Amino acid sequence: MISSSGADSRSVSNFELKAINAIDNRRFCRGLKSLFLEYCSNSTIHGIKYFGCKRRTIYEKVWWVVTFLISVYGCSQLIQNIYRKWDQTPVIVSFNEKSTPVWQIPFPAVTICPETKAKTQYLNFTSLYHLVQNETEKESLDPESYDRFRALAQVCDAHITRNFLLNQTVDSECVNWLKNISVSKEEMLMFCKWRNEASSCDDMFSETLTEEGICYTFNSLSAEDLLRQEMLHMDYQYVTKNFSSTQWSLETGYREDADIDTYPVRVLGAGARAGLNILLRLYNYDLDYLCRGPVQGFKVSLHTSGEYPQVSKQYFRVPLHQEVIISVKPEMITTSEGLRHYAPHRRQCYFNYERRLKYFKVYTQQNCELECITNFTLKTCGCVKFSMPREEGTEICGASQIECYNEAEDELLSHEVKYTVDKRYDFRAKCDCLPACVSVQYDAEISQADFNWKDLFHAYKSPLEEFPGVQLARLTIYFKEAQFITSKRSELYGVTDFLANCGGLLGLFMGVSLLSLAEIVYFCSIRPFTILRSYRTKQVQPKPVAPFLAPVFDIEKTKEN
C-alpha cells in the first residue's frame, strides 16, 4: 500500500507539472500575441496597424502583408544601390572655388639629356660597332674600349645590339664608364638665364643618373630630401648637387615665412621674362647617328621637384639649330581634409605618410612605379638596370641583359591586364601605386622655329673659329598664365548624405523615421522585459487553485489523513 500510494503520488505530481507547463506555454503565447497586437496598434510604420486589426478579414490582412513586404524589398534594393555608391565612389574631383597663383607652386624641374651619349675622343661607337660585328677584328679590341662599348650599348637603341654576343651578365663599372665618356655639364650648357638674370649653369643644374644615361636637372630636390640614402648603395650618386629644400613639401607647399628666393625655385609671374632660358651646345664631331638614330639634339622632361626623372617615358625634343619655346600650364589636384579618415583605396590616393617607399622619401605615383619595375627586374633577371635604385649587394645588369630588363618592363605592364583574368599575375597589383593625394603636373604647349645662331654670331662680329664644329639650340620655359584653376578631391557621399538618402527612401516606402526604429527596439527589448517583470511579481502572490485541479488536491489530503 505504501509503494502504491507513493506511485500514485508521483503520477499526480507529473500530471500537475504538465498542466502547469501547459498553462505557462499558453500564457507565453498569449503574451507574445498581446505584445504583437499592441505594437501593431501603436506603430508609426505605415501598414503595420492593419496586421492585427480584428475588424479586417484574413484576405485584407494578407493583402497588407504582401504590400508591406514588396515595399520592404524595393526599399532595401534602393538602399543597397546607395550603399554601393557610397562605398565604391565616395570621392568626386571638382574644380576649386578659387584660382591659385603660380608663385605658390615650384617652377617645374627640368631634366635635359643629350642625344650624344659619348664624346668621340673617348669612344667612337659607330667604329666599334662594326669592329665588334667582325669576330676576327673583335679579338684585337682592347678590354677597356670593349667595356666602354658595352656600357654605352645600354643607353643606345636596344635593337642595334640585339643579335650581338656581348658576354656580360653583370657590369659593376657601367655608371663609371658612362660618366667618363659623357658630355660634361659645362660643355652642354653654354648659357643660362633665370628670371631674366644671367646665372651660372653649373650652380643651377645637378648631374642626374637616368635610364637615358647622364642627364642634368634644374630645380630638383637634393638627394638628401628625395632619396633614402641609408637604403642605397655607396658606389655612386644618383643626384650630385645638394640644395636645401626645408621650406617646401609636396603636400603642404611653401611655408608662409618662405623667402622669394627659396628652393625649389619659383617664379613671381607668367611670361618669358619670369622663366628659364638655356643655350644648349653640342659639337658636330661628337654626333653619333648609329647609337641614337637620325634625330640629334636633346630630350627634355618636365616633372615635379619631388619626382625622380624618367625621361624615356615622357619627353619632348629640342633639335639642333632650333629654338623651342615651352609654355607651361600646371594642373594640380589636392585632397580635402574630410577625406583623410577614408581608406586610401576608397579615396584612390595616398598621402605621403600612408605609403612608405623603400628608396624614396617623397611618395609620387612615378616614384612608386620606378620601385615596382626595379623589384620586378631584379626578380626576373637577377640584376637591375644601372639607373634603377638598388641596395648594397644588388648586381647591375651587363650588356647581355639588355633584352632581359626591357622584356621585364613590358611584361610588368601587361600584368595589370592579365590580372583581371588570371590572379597569378598580381605583381603589379601588389605594387599598389595609387596617385598621390596632392600632385602637380605640367602640361606644355610647344612652339619652335629655326635658330640662326651663325647669323647672330656674324651680327655680333664674333668669329666662329672660337667654337669649331659647334651646334647650338635654345630652350625657353615659362608659365603661360599667372594663375590657374586647381582640382580638388572631396566627399561625394559622406555619412550624412548616406543617412539622409536612406531616411528618404524609408520614409517614402514605409513612412519610417528614427523614432520608428526606436519603437522596434522598444517592443523587442524594453517592453517584453517590463511585462515579464510584472508577471513575476504576480507569481509571488498566492493564487487560487485551478478548478479542474481541485479534486486532485482533495485526494492527496485524504491520503495524508
C-alpha positions as CSV (number, residue, x, y, z in Angstrom):
1,M,0.0,0.0,0.0
2,I,2.8,2.3,0.8
3,S,4.6,1.8,-2.5
4,S,1.3,2.0,-4.3
5,S,0.3,5.3,-2.7
6,G,3.9,6.6,-3.5
7,A,3.4,5.7,-7.2
8,D,0.0,7.5,-7.2
9,S,1.6,10.5,-5.6
10,R,4.3,10.7,-8.2
11,S,1.8,10.3,-11.0
12,V,-0.3,13.1,-9.7
13,S,2.7,15.3,-9.4
14,N,3.7,14.7,-13.0
15,F,0.2,15.5,-14.2
16,E,0.1,18.6,-12.1
17,L,3.5,19.7,-13.6
18,K,2.4,19.1,-17.1
19,A,-0.8,21.1,-16.5
20,I,1.2,24.0,-15.1
21,N,3.6,23.9,-18.0
22,A,0.7,23.9,-20.5
23,I,-0.8,26.9,-18.7
24,D,2.6,28.7,-18.8
25,N,3.0,28.0,-22.5
26,R,-0.5,29.3,-23.3
27,R,0.2,32.3,-21.2
28,F,3.6,32.9,-23.0
29,C,1.9,32.6,-26.5
30,R,-0.9,34.9,-25.4
31,G,1.7,37.3,-24.1
32,L,3.5,37.3,-27.4
33,K,0.3,37.8,-29.3
34,S,-0.7,40.6,-27.0
35,L,2.7,42.3,-27.4
36,F,2.4,42.0,-31.2
37,L,-1.1,43.4,-31.3
38,E,0.0,46.2,-29.0
39,Y,2.9,47.0,-31.4
40,C,0.6,46.9,-34.5
41,S,-1.9,49.2,-32.9
42,N,0.8,51.8,-31.8
43,S,3.4,51.5,-34.6
44,T,4.2,54.6,-36.7
45,I,5.3,52.4,-39.7
46,H,2.7,52.6,-42.4
47,G,0.6,49.5,-43.0
48,I,1.6,47.5,-39.8
49,K,-1.5,48.6,-37.9
50,Y,-3.6,46.6,-40.4
51,F,-1.8,43.3,-39.4
52,G,-3.5,43.0,-36.0
53,C,-6.8,44.8,-36.7
54,K,-9.7,42.5,-35.6
55,R,-12.1,44.2,-37.9
56,R,-10.1,43.2,-41.0
57,T,-10.7,39.9,-42.8
58,I,-7.9,37.5,-43.5
59,Y,-7.8,38.5,-47.1
60,E,-7.3,42.1,-46.2
61,K,-4.5,41.2,-43.8
62,V,-2.8,39.1,-46.4
63,W,-3.0,41.9,-48.9
64,W,-1.4,44.4,-46.5
65,V,1.3,41.9,-45.6
66,V,2.2,41.3,-49.2
67,T,2.2,45.1,-49.9
68,F,4.4,45.7,-46.9
69,L,6.9,43.0,-48.0
70,I,7.1,44.4,-51.5
71,S,7.7,47.9,-50.1
72,V,10.5,46.5,-47.8
73,Y,12.1,44.7,-50.8
74,G,12.0,47.7,-53.0
75,C,13.4,50.0,-50.3
76,S,16.2,47.5,-49.4
77,Q,17.2,47.3,-53.1
78,L,17.5,51.1,-53.5
79,I,19.3,51.4,-50.2
80,Q,21.8,48.7,-51.4
81,N,22.4,50.8,-54.5
82,I,23.1,53.8,-52.4
83,Y,25.4,51.9,-50.1
84,R,27.3,50.5,-53.1
85,K,27.8,54.1,-54.5
86,W,28.8,55.4,-51.1
87,D,31.3,52.5,-50.6
88,Q,32.8,52.4,-54.1
89,T,32.7,56.0,-55.4
90,P,32.6,58.3,-52.3
91,V,35.0,60.8,-53.9
92,I,34.4,63.4,-56.6
93,V,37.0,65.5,-58.3
94,S,35.8,69.1,-58.9
95,F,37.3,72.5,-59.6
96,N,38.4,74.5,-56.7
97,E,36.4,77.7,-55.8
98,K,39.5,79.9,-56.1
99,S,42.3,80.2,-58.6
100,T,45.9,79.5,-57.4
101,P,48.8,81.9,-58.2
102,V,51.8,80.3,-59.9
103,W,54.1,81.5,-57.1
104,Q,52.5,79.1,-54.7
105,I,54.0,76.1,-56.6
106,P,57.6,75.4,-57.7
107,F,58.7,76.0,-61.2
108,P,58.9,72.6,-62.9
109,A,62.0,70.5,-62.6
110,V,63.7,70.4,-66.0
111,T,65.8,67.3,-66.9
112,I,67.9,67.6,-70.1
113,C,69.5,64.6,-71.7
114,P,71.8,65.0,-74.8
115,E,71.3,62.5,-77.6
116,T,75.1,62.4,-77.9
117,K,76.0,59.8,-75.3
118,A,79.7,59.7,-75.7
119,K,82.4,62.1,-76.8
120,T,84.4,60.8,-79.8
121,Q,87.7,61.3,-78.1
122,Y,86.7,58.7,-75.5
123,L,84.7,56.3,-77.6
124,N,83.6,56.1,-81.3
125,F,80.6,53.9,-81.0
126,T,80.0,53.5,-84.8
127,S,83.5,52.4,-85.4
128,L,83.5,49.9,-82.5
129,Y,80.1,48.6,-83.6
130,H,81.4,47.5,-86.9
131,L,84.5,46.2,-85.3
132,V,82.6,44.0,-82.8
133,Q,80.4,42.6,-85.6
134,N,83.5,41.0,-87.1
135,E,84.7,38.2,-84.8
136,T,88.2,38.3,-86.2
137,E,88.7,42.0,-85.6
138,K,86.9,41.8,-82.3
139,E,89.8,39.9,-80.8
140,S,92.1,42.9,-81.4
141,L,89.9,45.2,-79.4
142,D,91.5,46.3,-76.1
143,P,89.4,45.3,-72.9
144,E,88.9,48.9,-71.8
145,S,87.4,50.0,-75.1
146,Y,85.2,46.9,-75.1
147,D,83.9,47.6,-71.6
148,R,83.1,51.2,-72.6
149,F,81.3,49.9,-75.7
150,R,79.2,47.5,-73.7
151,A,78.4,50.2,-71.1
152,L,77.3,52.7,-73.9
153,A,75.2,49.9,-75.5
154,Q,72.8,50.2,-72.5
155,V,71.8,53.7,-73.4
156,C,71.7,53.3,-77.2
157,D,68.7,52.0,-79.1
158,A,68.1,48.4,-77.9
159,H,67.6,46.8,-81.3
160,I,71.1,47.6,-82.7
161,T,72.8,45.1,-80.3
162,R,70.0,42.5,-80.2
163,N,72.0,39.9,-82.2
164,F,75.3,40.6,-80.5
165,L,77.0,38.2,-78.1
166,L,78.3,40.7,-75.6
167,N,79.1,38.2,-72.9
168,Q,78.5,40.4,-69.9
169,T,75.8,39.4,-67.4
170,V,76.8,42.0,-64.7
171,D,78.7,45.3,-65.0
172,S,79.5,47.0,-61.7
173,E,81.5,49.7,-63.6
174,C,78.8,50.7,-66.0
175,V,77.9,54.0,-64.4
176,N,81.6,55.0,-64.0
177,W,82.2,54.3,-67.7
178,L,79.2,56.4,-68.7
179,K,80.3,59.3,-66.6
180,N,83.8,59.2,-68.1
181,I,82.7,59.3,-71.7
182,S,79.6,61.5,-71.5
183,V,79.2,65.1,-72.5
184,S,80.0,67.3,-69.5
185,K,77.6,69.8,-68.0
186,E,80.0,72.7,-68.7
187,E,80.1,71.8,-72.4
188,M,76.4,71.1,-72.9
189,L,75.0,74.2,-71.0
190,M,76.5,77.2,-72.7
191,F,74.4,80.0,-71.2
192,C,71.5,80.1,-68.7
193,K,69.2,82.9,-67.7
194,W,66.7,82.6,-64.8
195,R,64.0,85.2,-64.2
196,N,65.7,87.5,-66.8
197,E,69.0,87.4,-65.0
198,A,72.1,85.6,-66.3
199,S,73.1,82.8,-63.9
200,S,75.8,80.1,-63.7
201,C,74.5,76.9,-65.3
202,D,76.8,74.9,-63.1
203,D,75.1,76.3,-60.0
204,M,71.6,75.8,-61.3
205,F,71.9,72.2,-62.7
206,S,72.7,68.9,-61.0
207,E,74.0,65.8,-62.6
208,T,71.3,63.1,-62.6
209,L,71.5,59.4,-63.5
210,T,68.6,58.3,-65.6
211,E,67.8,55.4,-67.9
212,E,69.0,57.7,-70.7
213,G,72.4,57.9,-69.2
214,I,74.0,61.1,-67.6
215,C,71.5,64.0,-67.7
216,Y,71.3,67.4,-66.0
217,T,68.4,68.6,-63.9
218,F,67.2,72.0,-62.9
219,N,65.1,72.6,-59.7
220,S,65.1,69.0,-58.4
221,L,65.2,68.2,-54.7
222,S,68.5,67.2,-53.3
223,A,69.5,63.6,-52.8
224,E,69.0,64.0,-49.0
225,D,65.4,65.2,-49.4
226,L,64.4,62.8,-52.3
227,L,66.2,59.5,-51.6
228,R,66.5,57.3,-48.6
229,Q,70.3,57.2,-48.8
230,E,70.6,54.7,-45.9
231,M,68.9,52.1,-48.1
232,L,71.1,52.8,-51.2
233,H,74.5,51.5,-52.1
234,M,77.6,53.7,-51.9
235,D,79.1,53.0,-55.3
236,Y,77.9,56.2,-57.0
237,Q,75.4,59.0,-56.5
238,Y,72.1,59.4,-58.4
239,V,71.9,63.2,-57.8
240,T,75.1,65.1,-57.3
241,K,74.2,68.5,-56.0
242,N,72.5,69.2,-52.7
243,F,70.1,72.1,-52.5
244,S,68.4,72.8,-49.2
245,S,64.6,72.5,-49.6
246,T,63.3,72.7,-46.0
247,Q,60.7,75.3,-46.8
248,W,58.6,73.3,-49.2
249,S,56.9,69.9,-49.4
250,L,54.5,68.5,-52.0
251,E,51.5,68.2,-49.6
252,T,51.8,71.5,-47.7
253,G,53.5,73.7,-50.3
254,Y,55.7,76.6,-49.3
255,R,55.8,77.7,-45.8
256,E,54.2,81.1,-45.1
257,D,57.6,82.5,-44.0
258,A,59.5,81.2,-47.0
259,D,61.7,83.6,-48.9
260,I,61.1,84.6,-52.5
261,D,64.4,83.0,-53.5
262,T,63.8,79.7,-51.6
263,Y,64.4,76.3,-53.1
264,P,62.8,74.7,-55.1
265,V,62.7,78.0,-57.0
266,R,59.5,79.7,-58.0
267,V,58.5,82.5,-60.3
268,L,56.7,85.7,-59.4
269,G,54.5,85.8,-62.5
270,A,53.9,84.5,-66.0
271,G,55.8,85.1,-69.3
272,A,59.2,84.5,-70.7
273,R,60.9,87.2,-68.6
274,A,60.0,85.3,-65.5
275,G,61.1,81.9,-66.8
276,L,64.1,79.9,-67.7
277,N,66.2,80.4,-70.8
278,I,69.0,78.0,-71.8
279,L,71.5,77.9,-74.7
280,L,72.4,74.3,-75.4
281,R,75.6,73.2,-77.2
282,L,77.0,70.0,-78.9
283,Y,79.8,69.5,-81.3
284,N,79.5,68.1,-84.8
285,Y,82.4,65.7,-84.4
286,D,80.7,64.1,-81.4
287,L,77.4,63.3,-83.0
288,D,76.7,59.6,-83.5
289,Y,73.8,58.6,-85.7
290,L,74.0,54.9,-85.1
291,C,73.6,54.9,-81.3
292,R,70.5,57.2,-81.0
293,G,69.2,57.4,-84.5
294,P,68.9,60.3,-87.1
295,V,67.4,63.0,-84.7
296,Q,70.2,64.7,-82.9
297,G,69.8,67.2,-80.1
298,F,68.3,66.9,-76.7
299,K,65.5,65.2,-74.8
300,V,63.7,67.4,-72.2
301,S,61.4,66.2,-69.4
302,L,59.2,68.4,-67.1
303,H,58.3,66.9,-63.7
304,T,57.8,67.9,-60.1
305,S,60.7,68.6,-57.9
306,G,60.0,65.6,-55.7
307,E,59.8,63.1,-58.6
308,Y,62.8,61.2,-59.9
309,P,63.0,61.8,-63.7
310,Q,62.2,59.0,-66.1
311,V,63.0,60.8,-69.4
312,S,62.2,57.9,-71.8
313,K,58.5,57.8,-70.7
314,Q,57.6,61.5,-71.2
315,Y,59.7,63.9,-73.0
316,F,59.9,66.4,-75.9
317,R,62.7,67.1,-78.3
318,V,64.9,70.1,-78.8
319,P,66.6,69.6,-82.1
320,L,69.8,71.3,-83.1
321,H,69.6,74.6,-84.9
322,Q,66.1,75.1,-83.4
323,E,64.6,77.4,-80.8
324,V,62.0,75.6,-78.7
325,I,59.6,77.6,-76.5
326,I,57.5,75.7,-73.9
327,S,54.5,77.5,-72.4
328,V,53.6,75.6,-69.2
329,K,50.2,75.3,-67.7
330,P,50.2,73.4,-64.4
331,E,47.5,71.0,-63.3
332,M,47.2,70.5,-59.6
333,I,45.0,68.1,-57.6
334,T,44.5,68.5,-53.9
335,T,42.5,66.4,-51.4
336,S,40.1,67.8,-48.7
337,E,40.8,67.2,-45.1
338,G,37.4,65.4,-44.9
339,L,38.9,62.5,-46.8
340,R,41.9,61.9,-44.5
341,H,39.9,59.3,-42.4
342,Y,39.0,57.4,-45.6
343,A,40.9,54.3,-46.5
344,P,43.4,55.1,-49.4
345,H,41.7,52.7,-51.8
346,R,38.3,54.4,-51.2
347,R,39.7,57.8,-52.0
348,Q,42.0,56.4,-54.6
349,C,45.2,58.2,-53.5
350,Y,47.9,58.1,-50.9
351,F,49.2,60.7,-48.5
352,N,52.9,60.7,-48.1
353,Y,52.7,59.3,-44.5
354,E,50.5,56.4,-45.6
355,R,52.7,54.8,-48.2
356,R,56.4,54.4,-47.4
357,L,58.7,53.7,-50.4
358,K,61.9,51.8,-49.9
359,Y,64.2,54.1,-51.8
360,F,62.3,57.5,-51.9
361,K,61.2,59.8,-49.2
362,V,58.6,61.5,-51.3
363,Y,55.7,59.4,-52.5
364,T,54.5,60.0,-56.0
365,Q,53.0,57.6,-58.5
366,Q,56.1,57.8,-60.7
367,N,58.5,57.1,-57.8
368,C,56.4,54.1,-56.8
369,E,56.3,52.7,-60.3
370,L,60.1,53.1,-60.6
371,E,60.5,51.0,-57.4
372,C,58.0,48.4,-58.8
373,I,59.8,47.9,-62.1
374,T,63.1,47.8,-60.2
375,N,61.8,44.9,-58.0
376,F,60.3,43.0,-60.9
377,T,63.5,43.4,-62.9
378,L,65.6,42.0,-60.0
379,K,63.2,39.1,-59.7
380,T,63.2,38.4,-63.4
381,C,66.8,39.0,-64.4
382,G,68.7,38.6,-61.1
383,C,70.0,42.2,-61.5
384,V,68.8,45.7,-62.1
385,K,69.4,48.4,-64.8
386,F,72.2,50.8,-63.9
387,S,69.8,53.7,-63.4
388,M,67.5,51.9,-61.0
389,P,67.8,52.4,-57.3
390,R,69.4,49.4,-55.6
391,E,70.7,48.4,-52.2
392,E,74.2,47.1,-51.4
393,G,74.8,43.7,-52.9
394,T,72.4,44.0,-55.8
395,E,74.1,43.4,-59.1
396,I,74.0,45.8,-62.1
397,C,72.9,44.2,-65.3
398,G,75.5,43.9,-68.0
399,A,75.1,44.5,-71.8
400,S,73.9,40.9,-72.4
401,Q,71.0,41.5,-70.1
402,I,69.6,44.5,-72.1
403,E,66.9,42.4,-73.7
404,C,66.0,40.8,-70.3
405,Y,65.3,44.0,-68.5
406,N,63.5,45.6,-71.4
407,E,61.2,42.5,-71.7
408,A,60.7,42.6,-67.9
409,E,59.3,46.1,-68.1
410,D,57.0,45.1,-71.0
411,E,55.8,42.0,-69.1
412,L,55.1,44.1,-65.9
413,L,52.9,46.5,-67.9
414,S,50.9,43.6,-69.2
415,H,50.3,42.2,-65.7
416,E,47.6,44.7,-65.0
417,V,45.6,43.4,-67.9
418,K,46.3,39.8,-67.2
419,Y,45.4,40.1,-63.5
420,T,41.7,40.6,-64.3
421,V,41.7,37.1,-65.9
422,D,44.4,35.2,-64.0
423,K,45.2,36.1,-60.4
424,R,48.8,34.7,-60.7
425,Y,49.8,37.9,-62.5
426,D,49.5,40.0,-59.4
427,F,52.9,41.6,-59.1
428,R,51.8,45.0,-60.5
429,A,48.7,44.8,-58.3
430,K,51.0,44.3,-55.2
431,C,52.9,47.4,-56.1
432,D,49.7,49.4,-55.4
433,C,50.9,52.6,-57.0
434,L,47.9,54.9,-56.5
435,P,48.3,58.6,-57.3
436,A,49.5,61.0,-54.6
437,C,46.7,62.9,-52.8
438,V,48.5,66.1,-53.7
439,S,50.0,66.1,-57.2
440,V,51.2,68.6,-59.8
441,Q,51.6,68.0,-63.5
442,Y,53.0,70.4,-66.0
443,D,51.2,70.5,-69.4
444,A,53.2,72.1,-72.1
445,E,52.4,74.0,-75.3
446,I,55.4,73.8,-77.6
447,S,56.4,76.1,-80.5
448,Q,59.7,76.1,-82.4
449,A,61.5,78.0,-85.1
450,D,64.8,78.0,-86.9
451,F,67.6,79.2,-84.7
452,N,70.1,81.0,-87.0
453,W,72.8,81.3,-84.5
454,K,75.5,81.7,-87.1
455,D,73.9,84.9,-88.4
456,L,73.7,86.0,-84.8
457,F,77.5,85.5,-84.4
458,H,78.1,87.4,-87.6
459,A,75.9,90.2,-86.3
460,Y,77.9,90.4,-83.1
461,K,81.1,90.1,-85.2
462,S,82.2,87.1,-83.2
463,P,84.5,84.7,-85.0
464,L,83.1,81.2,-85.4
465,E,86.6,79.9,-85.3
466,E,86.4,80.1,-81.5
467,F,83.9,77.2,-81.5
468,P,84.9,74.8,-84.3
469,G,82.1,72.3,-85.1
470,V,79.7,73.8,-82.6
471,Q,76.0,73.1,-82.9
472,L,73.5,75.2,-80.9
473,A,69.9,75.1,-79.8
474,R,67.9,77.4,-77.5
475,L,65.2,76.4,-74.9
476,T,62.8,78.8,-73.2
477,I,60.4,77.6,-70.5
478,Y,57.8,79.8,-68.7
479,F,54.3,79.7,-67.2
480,K,51.6,80.6,-69.6
481,E,49.3,82.4,-67.1
482,A,49.8,84.0,-63.7
483,Q,47.0,81.9,-62.1
484,F,45.5,78.5,-62.7
485,I,42.5,76.5,-61.6
486,T,43.2,73.6,-59.3
487,S,41.1,70.4,-58.9
488,K,40.1,69.0,-55.5
489,R,39.1,65.6,-54.3
490,S,36.1,65.9,-51.9
491,E,33.3,63.8,-50.5
492,L,30.6,62.9,-53.0
493,Y,28.7,60.8,-50.4
494,G,29.5,61.3,-46.7
495,V,27.9,59.6,-43.8
496,T,25.4,62.4,-43.5
497,D,24.4,62.1,-47.2
498,F,24.1,58.3,-46.9
499,L,21.8,58.5,-43.9
500,A,19.8,61.3,-45.5
501,N,19.2,59.2,-48.6
502,C,18.4,56.1,-46.6
503,G,16.0,58.0,-44.4
504,G,14.3,59.5,-47.5
505,L,13.8,56.0,-49.0
506,L,12.5,54.6,-45.8
507,G,10.1,57.5,-45.4
508,L,8.9,57.2,-49.0
509,F,8.3,53.5,-49.0
510,M,7.2,52.8,-45.4
511,G,7.0,56.1,-43.5
512,V,9.9,55.0,-41.3
513,S,11.7,57.6,-39.1
514,L,14.3,57.3,-36.4
515,L,11.6,57.1,-33.8
516,S,10.0,54.2,-35.8
517,L,13.3,52.3,-35.4
518,A,13.3,53.2,-31.7
519,E,9.8,51.7,-31.4
520,I,11.0,48.4,-32.8
521,V,13.9,48.3,-30.3
522,Y,11.5,49.2,-27.5
523,F,9.0,46.5,-28.3
524,C,11.8,43.9,-28.8
525,S,13.7,44.7,-25.6
526,I,12.2,47.1,-23.0
527,R,8.5,46.3,-23.3
528,P,8.9,42.4,-23.0
529,F,11.2,42.9,-20.0
530,T,8.6,45.1,-18.4
531,I,5.8,42.6,-19.0
532,L,8.0,39.7,-17.7
533,R,8.8,41.6,-14.6
534,S,5.2,42.4,-13.9
535,Y,4.3,38.7,-14.5
536,R,6.9,37.5,-12.0
537,T,5.6,39.9,-9.4
538,K,2.2,38.4,-9.7
539,Q,3.6,34.9,-9.4
540,V,5.0,35.6,-6.0
541,Q,1.5,36.4,-4.6
542,P,-0.7,33.3,-3.5
543,K,-3.1,32.2,-6.3
544,P,-6.3,30.1,-6.1
545,V,-6.0,26.6,-7.3
546,A,-7.3,26.0,-10.8
547,P,-10.9,24.4,-10.7
548,F,-10.0,21.3,-12.7
549,L,-7.1,20.6,-10.2
550,A,-9.3,20.8,-7.1
551,P,-10.3,17.0,-7.0
552,V,-6.6,16.1,-7.2
553,F,-5.7,18.1,-4.2
554,D,-8.7,16.7,-2.2
555,I,-7.5,13.1,-2.9
556,E,-4.0,14.0,-1.7
557,K,-5.3,15.5,1.5
558,T,-7.5,12.4,2.2
559,K,-4.5,10.1,1.8
560,E,-2.4,12.1,4.1
561,N,-5.1,11.9,6.8
